[in-house]
Amino acid sequence: MIVVTTPTGQIGSQLVPHLLAEGQPVRVIVRDASKLDHRVRKRVEVVEGSHNDPAVLDLALPGAAALFWLVPPNPHASSAEAHYLDFARAGSDAIRRHRVGQVVGVSSAGHRWPKPAGLLSAAFAMDAELERSGAAYRALSMPFYMENLDRNLDTIREQGVFSLTYAADRPLAMIATRDVAQTAAVLLIDRSWTGQSVCRYSGPTG
């Protein structure tokens, strides 16, 4: 059994069909089951609730060989790190409790950056907590999501302006969420890998 968190998100909604196409049994943790694609809902086990809730995790993780872990964004959280750790601590405890063998987590690029860095530091704190579960862990170290550029479409069309908080003379590493989903699917299906490591992925820079 493979358990998938955030199955209606940008990555999870593409990951679940990959797993089903490979004949994998899938259980999803979702806040609102009505938001699942109806074709997917018929083919997966559903646990409704949030994956920072130990009771929800205790329903979802029995018999799980692998877990896909992604912390949903919360722009209103007073602290990004506290938000990530709220999920990660519940997850780490449950992974240990249910002896989940492999965990694939969506993290961020920039591992080993020595200074506080907002969401990046929060993701790295999550990685450290999940590693403490003792499961084999792969932190997917991802740069800027290509789909996030869509937020600029209105200003490009209406004002002819493209803006981004990034140095204009530096290459911008990006990756498409479909590629993240495909990478996660390969790892979740493969039962041979062990240990804990950071996996760095990026598309062409430009």
VENGITA-V494087 format. One record per pair of residues at least 12 apart in sequence whose ideal C-beta (glycine too) atoms are under 6 Angstrom apart, sorted by sequence separation. I is the first residue (numbers start at 1). J is the second residue. D is the distance in Angstrom with one decimal. If there is no record, write none. Layout:
BEGIN
i=I j=J d=D
i=I j=J d=D
END
This chain:
BEGIN
i=4 j=16 d=5.7
i=47 j=59 d=4.9
i=108 j=120 d=4.7
i=127 j=139 d=4.5
i=33 j=46 d=5.1
i=47 j=60 d=4.2
i=71 j=84 d=5.1
i=33 j=48 d=5.1
i=108 j=123 d=4.0
i=28 j=44 d=5.2
i=71 j=87 d=4.7
i=107 j=123 d=4.6
i=2 j=19 d=5.8
i=26 j=44 d=4.6
i=27 j=45 d=4.0
i=28 j=46 d=5.8
i=29 j=47 d=5.1
i=31 j=50 d=5.8
i=107 j=127 d=5.3
i=7 j=28 d=4.1
i=2 j=24 d=5.4
i=29 j=51 d=4.8
i=7 j=30 d=5.4
i=20 j=43 d=5.5
i=1 j=25 d=5.0
i=2 j=26 d=5.4
i=3 j=27 d=4.9
i=4 j=28 d=5.0
i=5 j=29 d=5.0
i=16 j=40 d=5.6
i=105 j=130 d=5.6
i=1 j=27 d=5.7
i=175 j=201 d=5.9
i=8 j=35 d=4.7
i=103 j=130 d=5.9
i=175 j=202 d=5.7
i=146 j=174 d=4.6
i=175 j=203 d=4.9
i=173 j=202 d=4.5
i=174 j=203 d=5.5
i=111 j=141 d=5.8
i=143 j=173 d=3.8
i=144 j=174 d=4.8
i=146 j=176 d=4.7
i=147 j=177 d=5.6
i=29 j=60 d=5.0
i=143 j=174 d=6.0
i=103 j=135 d=4.7
i=107 j=139 d=4.1
i=109 j=141 d=5.2
i=143 j=175 d=5.9
i=145 j=177 d=5.8
i=173 j=205 d=5.0
i=27 j=60 d=5.9
i=61 j=94 d=5.5
i=67 j=100 d=5.2
i=107 j=140 d=5.8
i=142 j=175 d=5.6
i=52 j=86 d=5.2
i=69 j=103 d=5.7
i=102 j=136 d=4.7
i=103 j=137 d=4.9
i=104 j=138 d=5.1
i=105 j=139 d=5.4
i=106 j=140 d=5.2
i=107 j=141 d=5.5
i=109 j=143 d=4.4
i=171 j=205 d=3.6
i=52 j=87 d=4.3
i=100 j=135 d=5.4
i=54 j=90 d=5.4
i=62 j=98 d=5.8
i=64 j=100 d=5.0
i=65 j=101 d=5.5
i=66 j=102 d=4.3
i=67 j=103 d=4.8
i=68 j=104 d=5.3
i=69 j=105 d=4.2
i=70 j=106 d=4.4
i=57 j=94 d=3.7
i=61 j=98 d=4.0
i=92 j=129 d=5.0
i=96 j=133 d=4.8
i=52 j=90 d=4.8
i=80 j=118 d=5.8
i=84 j=122 d=4.0
i=88 j=126 d=4.2
i=92 j=130 d=5.5
i=95 j=133 d=4.0
i=96 j=134 d=5.9
i=61 j=100 d=5.9
i=80 j=119 d=5.1
i=85 j=125 d=5.7
i=89 j=129 d=5.9
i=92 j=132 d=5.6
i=95 j=135 d=5.2
i=81 j=122 d=4.3
i=84 j=125 d=6.0
i=88 j=129 d=3.8
i=92 j=133 d=4.2
i=80 j=122 d=4.1
i=84 j=126 d=4.4
i=88 j=130 d=5.7
i=81 j=125 d=5.3
i=5 j=51 d=4.7
i=138 j=187 d=5.6
i=3 j=60 d=5.4
i=141 j=198 d=5.0
i=136 j=194 d=4.9
i=137 j=196 d=4.4
i=139 j=198 d=4.7
i=140 j=199 d=5.6
i=141 j=200 d=4.4
i=143 j=202 d=5.2
i=3 j=64 d=4.6
i=138 j=199 d=5.3
i=1 j=63 d=5.0
i=1 j=64 d=5.0
i=2 j=66 d=4.8
i=3 j=67 d=4.8
i=4 j=68 d=4.6
i=5 j=69 d=5.7
i=6 j=70 d=4.6
i=5 j=70 d=5.6
i=131 j=196 d=5.0
i=6 j=72 d=5.6
i=104 j=184 d=5.2
i=104 j=187 d=4.9
i=104 j=188 d=5.7
i=111 j=198 d=5.1
i=68 j=184 d=5.8
i=66 j=188 d=4.7
i=14 j=178 d=5.3
i=11 j=177 d=5.1
i=15 j=181 d=4.2
i=19 j=185 d=5.7
i=10 j=177 d=4.4
i=14 j=181 d=3.7
i=18 j=185 d=3.8
i=22 j=189 d=5.8
i=11 j=180 d=5.2
i=15 j=184 d=5.4
i=11 j=181 d=5.1
i=15 j=185 d=5.8
i=2 j=188 d=5.2
END
